[in-house]
């Protein structure tokens, strides 16, 4: 279910009051593929509730270039919400999830193995409020860019 920031904050606070761990991750998730599925399933295993921050269309264009996204933000959020591992999605306009993380204060922030904990700007934010950053294994060769390149080459 795609929700706004305020409802997400309420859900995080309620879950924490109930002793649950809220996991947060983020990304563009432009063309959903097996690498995304594996990553999100692993992220969900880190806690009780998984909230996925989805980069808005404008944010995705700034990060990935003028031809992206392929799928609009509402479609991407809807597809992610349909996965059993994803409890909620929140669309955000910024290029990084720092503001959203600082507002929500999830128990755990998860990123893929193509990132290093110490290089993430959000690590300082998460650790400042007592949260934890977890880096998951990267699924090699599975990416939206690879899919787009394969389509263009056929």
C-alpha positions, 0 to 999 in steps of 0.5 A, spaced: 500 500 500 502 506 498 502 511 503 504 518 505 509 520 510 505 522 516 501 515 515 508 512 515 510 515 521 504 513 525 505 506 523 513 506 525 511 509 531 505 504 533 510 498 531 515 500 535 510 501 541 508 494 540 516 492 540 516 491 532 522 492 528 521 497 522 525 496 516 526 501 511 529 501 504 529 505 498 530 505 490 527 507 484 525 500 482 524 502 475 523 495 472 522 490 477 526 484 476 529 478 480 534 482 483 529 486 486 525 481 489 531 477 492 533 484 495 526 486 498 525 479 501 532 479 504 530 486 507 523 484 510 527 478 514 531 483 517 524 485 521 517 485 522 515 491 517 518 493 511 517 500 508 520 502 501 521 509 499 520 510 492 524 515 488 519 520 485 519 520 477 523 527 477 528 524 482 529 518 478 530 522 472 535 526 476 539 520 478 538 516 472 537 520 466 532 524 462 529 517 459 528 514 465 523 512 469 520 507 464 514 506 469 511 512 473 512 513 480 505 510 482 506 504 477 512 502 481 509 503 488 503 499 486 508 493 483 512 493 489 506 494 494 503 487 491 509 483 493 508 479 499 515 482 502 513 489 502 508 492 507 508 499 505 511 504 500 512 511 500 514 516 494 519 521 496 521 527 491 529 528 494 534 524 491 536 521 497 532 518 503 535 522 508 529 527 510 524 521 510 529 517 514 530 522 519 522 523 519 520 516 520 526 513 524 525 506 522 529 501 526 533 498 521 535 501 514 537 496 509 541 498 502 544 493 497 551 490 497 553 495 491 553 500 497 558 501 503 555 503 510 560 508 511 559 512 504 552 512 505 549 519 508 544 516 511 548 512 516 549 518 520 542 519 521 540 512 522 545 511 528 544 518 531 537 516 533 539 509 535 537 505 528 542 500 525 544 500 517 544 493 514 548 492 507 545 486 504 548 482 498 548 484 491 545 480 486 550 480 480 548 481 473 541 483 475 539 490 474 534 495 470 540 498 466 541 491 463 534 489 462 534 496 458 540 494 454 538 487 452 531 490 449 535 496 446 540 491 443 534 486 440 
